[in-house]
């Protein structure tokens, strides 16, 4: 079976959000167009406590975009975003969530970030996504959403590491691009690991 994984299509990552991904809203109609073609759609949702230690505001004198050591791991500091229960953590209003079969929340541990839909950044804790897919005999995952160079990339790479076939839908993703080539580098890394990069029209 093949499953679609829309990653973190949430208000805080859309234009006007606290961690806006450029053109992030443009993925919504593309993902809406993809979902009816899949028997299984499993969405991820960033779901941070208000005092999450990846937030720059928790580190006096630090600014978003800086990288620090956080409990032994490199951590990009972000603006407060996707705080549990806030409008910014909600899915984009135009996203047709009626197609979701399952929701996987991540980033709940205040001490560690969780870019991937499968694990936290230290791989100490699994989200349950792998087991959910295994229980339904999923062999191939199709990944899309926000942002290409962070949560989409690490979700795709972890899926490959776990033995799933992976397709990334290039035009159904947008990236942060803290550095100019981050998105291109992410796509190259996924392809080098065995992932397939396609446009949405190529899936139909």
N, C-alpha and C positions, 0 to 999 in steps of 0.2 A: 504493500500500500504506500501511497505517496501522501504526505501531509504538507500543508502550507503553514509557515510560522511567520506571522506579522510581528515584528519586534518594536515594542515601545512607541506606538503611534499615539502619543499623548500630548495634551495641550501645551505643556511646558517646553516641548521640543518643536512646536510650530511657531511661525512668525508671531511675535508678540509675547511668547512665553519666556520664562526666566532663563532658559537655556536653549534659545531658538536655533534650530538647524536651518541654514539658508535653504529656501524653497521646500522646507519640510512638508508643507501642506500639499505639495504637488504629488506626493505619493498616495494620497488618500483615494482619489478616483481610480488610480491604477490598481490598488489593492482591492477596492470594491469590485473591480472588473474581474480580478483573478479568483476571488473566493468561491463563486458558484461552481467553478470547475473542480473543486476539491471535496472529497468526502469527509476530510478531517482538517479542521482549521484550529490551530493552537496558538493563541496570542500570548506574548509576554507583556508584563507591565512593571515598570520601575515603581517601587512602593517603599519609599524611605521614611524612617522615623525623622522627626523634626530636628533631632540633634545628630544627624548622621555625620560621621567624621570626615567624609569626603567633601563636605561643604566648606568653602573658603571662610565663611563667617565664623566657623569654629576655631579658626587659627589666626589670632590677632597678628596684624602686620603682613598677612599673606593675601594674595589676590587670585581670582579665578584664572586658570591656565597654568599656574605654577605647579611644579611637581615636588612633592615631599616624600619622605619615608614615613609610611603609616604602618606601624606594627610589622616592620620588616619587608614591606612591599612598596614599590614606587606607586604613588597615587597622584593623579592629576586632581587639583582642587577645582571644584565646580561651584557655580552659584547654587543657592538652595533651589531644589527642583524636585518635582514628583513626590511631594510630602504626602504621606498617607491621609486620605480623606479630603484633600484640597482639590479645587477645580483644576489646578495644573496637573494633577496626577490622573485626571479623567481622560478617557480616550477622546480623540478628535470627534466633535459632534457629527461630522459628516461621514465618519467611518461606520459601516453597517455591521455592528457587533452582533447582529442576530445570526450571523454565520459562525460565530465562535462556538466550538465544541468544548473548549477548555481554556481556562485562564491560568497562566503561571506567573505568580508574583515573585519579584527578586529585589535584592537590595534591602532586605528587612533588618539585617544585622548592622547596628550602628558602627561597628568597628571595621567593617570591610565592605568594599564596593562589590557589585555583581554586574559586570558587563554582559556576560554570557547568560543565555536563557537556561543553561544546564547546571552551572556551578557558580559559586562566588569566585572572586579573583585569586584566591589561594587554593581553590578546589577542595576546601575543607568540608563543604556542605553542598549536597545536590538539591536542586529545586523540585525534583520529581518529574521533570520533563522527559528524561530518558526512559524511565520506567513506564510512564504513560504511553509513550510511543511504542515501546517494546510490547506492551500488553495488547496493542492493537495491530501488531505485525507490520509496523511502518518500517520500510527499508530506505526510503528516499524522502528527504526533506527539502522543501523549497523555501528559501529565506528571503525576507524583504523587510522594509521598515526603516527605523532610525536608531542610531546613525551608522552609516556605512563603515566608518573607521573606528567605531567602538563596539557598541552592543551587537550590531549586525555581524561584524567581523568575528568577534569572539564566539558568538552563537554558531556561526558557520564552521569555524575552526574546531570547536568542541564537537560538533556533530560529526565532522570528518574523523576526528581522533577516536570517537566512539564507534566508528565503522558504518555510519550512515552514508549513503550517496547524498550529495549536496549540490543543489543548484541555487545560485544567487540571482535574483531578478534585478538587474542593474538599474533600470529606470524606475523601479519601485522602491528605491533607496535614495537617501541623501546623506551627506556627510558633514561633520563639524569642520574639518580641515584647519585645525589649530596651526599646522604647518602646511605649506602650499600643496604638497604631494601626498598627504595622508590618505586620501581616498584612493588614489591610483596605487599607492603602496599596499593598501588593504586588499584591493582586488587582485593584485599580483600575488600576494601572500596566500589568499584563498585558492587561486588557480594553481599555484605551486604545490599546495597541499592536496590537490586532487579535486577541488571543486570546479563546477562548470558555471561560467558567467554568461547569462543570456538576457535578452530584452523580453519584455512581457509579450510582445507579439509572437516571439519564437516559441512560447509555451502553448499557444493555442492551435 
